[in-house]
Amino acid sequence: MRKYWQIFKVSFNQEFAYRFNFLMWRVRNVIQILVIFSFWNTIFSNSSQAFFGYDRAKILTYVFGILILRAIVLSSRAVDVAGEISSGNLTNLLLKPVSYFKYWFCRDISSKVLNIGFSAVEIFLLYLWLKPPLYFQGDPLVLILFLVSLVLAVLLFFCNFVFGQYDFFFYA
């Protein structure tokens, strides 16, 4: 377990190796949210207006929620698997006493922790600045189904990169 904790820490620190790239990536995320927020805020300038059953509060909650969901689902170090295979570095990892799956899972989790933390700060600051109306779901069944779909989305995205490179196993 300690070796995987070390993998987690090293992967976490690697995210800051190119600080300017990291900073610009975060700025890009904030700009995307601001553009989408401005778009929907303009469309729903009349607060009593609704499109397809969604009012201003629901759409703006979606805009802010998508920042966190993207950080949870789409932030992944597993995209580097293909490069590791093509460069020949896969052999170095397979010779070490670590599970290949657990190694990439630890790297993936470190990326997600970092991105969720920064996304939470960005959302908090944007919320204080923009003061949008938010909608909170109260139906427990919808919340449970959301959490289940979120976990499945994370697993699918991760497995797509880790196991997607080995399609020949499924066709043999």
N, C-alpha and C positions, 0 to 999 in steps of 0.2 A: 504493500500500500504506500510505503514511503517513496518508492521510486516513481509512482504515478503522481504523487504530490509534487515531487521535483519536476516532473514533466509539465505539470500544470503551471508551476511558478516560472519555469524557463519560457514556456509558450506565452504566458502573460507578459513577461518582460520583453519578449520579441516584438510584441505589438507596438512598443514604443521605440523600436530601433530606428525607424524612419519617422521622426516626430512631425515633420512638416506634412508628410503624406497623411498621417493619422489626423492631424489637425484639419487639413483640407477635406478629408472624408467626413469628419463631424460637421464642418461648416456646410458641406454639400447636403447632408441630411437635414440640417436646420433650414436651409434655403428651400429644399423640396417641400418641407412641411409648411413653410410660410407661403409658398406659391399655391399649394393645394388649399390651405386655409383661406387665403385671399379669394381664390376662385369660388369656394363654396359660401364664404361669408357674403360675397357680392350677389350670388344667386339667391341666397336667403336674406336679402336686405329687408324684405318684409317678413317680420317675425311670425306672422300667422300662416305663411306660405308652407306648403308641403309637396314633395315630389315622391310618388310611389310609396306613400306611407311614411316617409322620413321627413322629420322637421329639422330645423336649424340645430337644435341641441344634439340630436342623434347623429347628424352628419359630422358636426364638429368634434364630437366624441370619437367618431370613427377616424377622423384625421389624426387626432392625438394618439389614439390607440394603435394606429398602424405603425407609428414610430417604435413603440415598444414591441409590437409583434414582429416587425422586421428585425429588430435586434435579437429577439429570441430565436426566430426560425432561420433567417437568412444569414446571420453571422456565423461563419464556419471556416475553420482551418482545413477541413477535409477536402477543400477544393485543390489543395496542394498535392493530393495523392497522385493525380495523373502526372504531374511534373516530376514527382519522385520516382515513379515507375519509368518514365521516358528517359530520365537522366541516369538511371542505374543505381540510384541511392537506396532503392528498396532493399537490396541485398544487405547493406550495412545495418538496416533496422531489423531484418529478419535474423541476423546473427546475434543480436542482443537478447538478453533474457527478459524481454517484455512482450506482452501480447500486442500484436499489431492493431487489433481492434481497440483495446483499452488505451493504447498510446494515442491513437487519433481521437478517441472519445475524450481523453483528458485535454488534448489540445483544443478540441472543439468547445468543451465546457469553459476553458479559460477565455476563449474569444467571446463566448456568450456572456460571461460574467462581466467582462470589461465593457462590452457594448450595452448591456442592460443598465449598468451603472451610469455610463455617460448619457444614455437615452433618458433615464429617469431625471437626471439633472437638467437636460435640455428641455424636457417636457415641463418640469417645474418652472423653469425660468420663462418659457414661452407662455405658460398658463398665467403667471403673474403679470406678464407684459400684455397679453392679448385679452385676458379675462373672458374666455368663451363660455357659453352656457354648456354644461355637460349633462349627459343622460346616464343614469346608473341602472343597470339591469337588476331587477329584483326577483326574477323567476329562478329558483334554485336549479330546476331542470335545465334551463338554457345555460346557466353558469357551468354546470357539470359537463354538459355536452361540449361547451366551448373549451374547457380544460382538457377533455379527452381529445378533441380535434387538434388542440395546440400540441399536446404530447405526440400525437401521431404525425403531425406536420414536421416537428423537429426530428423525429426518428426517420421519416421518409427522406428528408433533405440530407441528413447525415449519411444514411445508407446508400443513397443515390451516388454519392461520391466515393464511399469506401468500397461498396460492392459493385457499383455500376461499371467499374473497370474490368470486371471479370465475367462478362456476359457469356463467354464460351463455356463456363461451368453449367449454365442452365440449358445450353443447346446440345451438350454432348450426350 
